[in-house]
Amino acid sequence: MKLEKVGQVGVVVKDVEKAAQFLREKFGIGPFNFVDFQNGKAEYKGEHRKYKSKVGMCNYNGLVIELMQPYEGETIQNDPQYLPPGGQGMHHLGFYVPDAEALVKEFEQDGGRVLQRSWPLPNAMTIYLETPQYAGILIELIQLGAPKK
């Protein structure tokens, strides 16, 4: 599977607003736009799940920095198995792709496995691939304009 440039760096934090304020004040990273996902939907560990998560996003020199603060529902963003030590830190590299499912088929043909599919917004889908044991980090495929779930 060949992916284009990294489009997003995802970081799990305990307080999205404090993390964004720190990054802006100390390093000039920002401004962040905040979204409170009240109706997130995911398929995780073989089950349909609902979740809530507060997210702060900014475009920094062409790279989207995503700060994630999950607060309700079990997903890959708050499962201790996929969190850095201490419960916060770098979580994933995200790649914007036109057809995530086609890439998943290719990944699965090579023996790979999907960990989670989610629909955080209408017409947006994300797919997390099982990569931490090989790369120490998750890979997320992000498809904007995806069918609603």
N, C-alpha and C positions, 0 to 999 in steps of 0.2 A: 504494500500500500504506500503510495506516495502522497504526502500532504504538502500543501503550500506553506507559506510562512505562518508562524505562530500569530494568531490574531488576538489572543486573550491569555492573561495569567490570572488564575483564580486563587484567592487566598481566603481561608476560613478564619474569621475573627470572632472574638467574644462580644465586641461592641462595635458595630459598623461605623457609627457616627464618630466615636472617639478615634478609631483607626484612621478614618478619612481626614479628620482634623489634624492629627499628628503628621500624616504624610504631606498634607498641604502646608502646614506651618513650618515643618523642619526641612522639607525637601522640594517644595513647590509643585508637588504632584497633585493634580486636581484641576478644576473643581470636580467634585463627585456629584452625580445625580443619584438620588435614592429612590428605590422602588420597594414597596412592601408587597410581596407575593402572598396574597391571602388564599388563593385557590389553585396552588400548584398541584399538578398531577404527575405521578411517576409510576413506573413498573420497576419494583426493586425487590430482590430476593424472591422473585416469582409471584409477587402480590401487587395488586393495584393499591396505591397509597395516595393520600392527600397530604400536603405539607404547607407550611408557612415559613417564609424566609425573608429577611430584610437584606437588600443588596444595595451596595454603592458601586457605581461604575464611572470610570473616567477614561477618556482617550488621552494617552500620554505618548506623544511622538509616534502616532500610528498604531499603538498597542493598547488594547482595552485592558484596564486593570479592574478586576471584579473582586470586591470585598463581600463576603457572604457571611451572614449571621442567621443560621437556621434556628428556629425556636419552637417549631411544632411539627410532629410527624418524623418518622425515621426514614432517612434517605442517605445517599452516599455522602452528603455534606456533613452529617453529624454521626455517622457510624464510626466508632473508635478504631475499627480495623483500617479505615482509610484516612484517618486524621494524623497530622504530625504529632510528635510528642508534645504534651501540654495542651492539646486540643485546639491549637490555632497555628497557622502558618501556611506555606504554599501547599495547594491542594491539586491543581491541575493546569495543564496547558490546553487551551482551546483553539480549535481550528474551524474557521467558517468554511462550510462546504456546500455545494449545490445539491448533493444527493447522499445524505448520510447512510441510508439503508443500503445503497450499492457498495459503499465502503465497508459497511458491516459484513456484508456477504463475503467480500474479499478477505476481510480479517478472520472471519470464521472458517473459511476454506483453508487458511494457514494454521488452524488450530486455536485461534483466539476466541475470546468469549466476551459478551456484553455483560456489564454489571448493572447498568441502569439506563432506562429510557425515561425522559421526562418532557413535559409540556408546560414550561413555566408561564407562557403567554399564548394567547391565540396565534396561530400561524408561526409558532417557533417550537422547535424540537431539539433536545440535546440527547446525546448518547455517550455514556461513559464506557470506555473499553477497559478490560482487565489488563492493566499494564504495570501496576506498582511493583510486582515481584521481579520484573525485568528492568524497569527504568526508575523505580523509586518514586514515581509520580503517576497520576492518572492522566489519560488522554481523553479529551472531550471533543466530540464532533458536534458542531452547532449548525443547524439548518434553519435559516430564516425563510419564511414563506412556506413552511411545511404544512401538511394537512392538519386540521384540528383533531384533537383527541378528546 
